[in-house]
Amino acid sequence: MKVWIDQDLCTGDGLCEEIADEVFFGKDDGLFYVKESTGNFGEEKLYDGDAHPAGPDGMARIPEGGLEAVIEAAEECPGECIFIEV
């Protein structure tokens, strides 16, 4: 399963990072993004010029055992901007 954030809807509240910091993180622009980390998957997912792009281009795999936290983050998000795909 994968997850992504629509930054156009993101309110910058940060609840997602509080709930599932292994998947979500904030950037200097005040918005939140998803990440794939070395600890979760064995390699860092890199893109041209930005390690974590916005929107569906920045889709990340949900780490094993992390689905429940990601669903909670999506449900609690005031911007309703977190999308989970199978």
N, C-alpha and C positions, 0 to 999 in steps of 0.2 A: 504494500500500500504506500501511497505517496501523499504529500501535503504541500500546499503552496498558499501564499498570502497575496490578496489583491491590495496592493499599496494604495490604490485610489480610494479604498474604503477604510483603510487602517486609521484608527484614531490616535495611535501612539500611546495608548494606555499602558501597555506592557504586561497585562494579565497573562498573556500567552507565555511569556518568558518566565514569569513567576511559577506557572503551573508545569511547564515542560521546557526547562532551560537547555536540555540536550537537543532540542529541535528548533527552538525560536531564540532570536537575539535581536537587540536594537542596534541601529546604526546612528551615526551623527546627524542624519537627516530627520531624526525623531520618529522614524517608522520602524516596523519590525519585519523580519525576514526569516526564512527557514534555512537550516544548514545541514550539511552532511559532514560529519567530522571523522577524523582519523580513528578516534576511539570507538566509534560506532560501526564503521564499515571497512577499516583497514587502509583507506586511502582518502585523501582530500579531493573533493569534486571541484574542479577548476573550470572557469569559463573565461572567454576573451575579456581581459581588462577588469573583471569583477568576479571575485570568488563566489558571490551570492547574488545573482541578478534578481530583479523584481518580477512579480507576477508568475504565470505558469512556466516561464523559461527558467525560473529558479526553483522548480519542483524538487523536493528531496524525499528520499525514502524514509519511512517511519521506522525507527530502530525497534528491534525485537523487544517486546514488553512495554513499548511506549505508546501503543494505540489508545489505551484508556486515557492517558494524560492528554494526548493530542485531541481526542474527542471532547474532553472536559474544557480544554482551552478554546476550542471552536464554539462550544455552547456558551461559555462565559464572555466571549469577545463582544464588547459593545459595538464594534463596527461590523460585526458579522462578515469578516473578511477572510476567514480561514476555510480553505476548501480541501477536502479529503477525497482522493481518487483511488479506485481499486486497480 
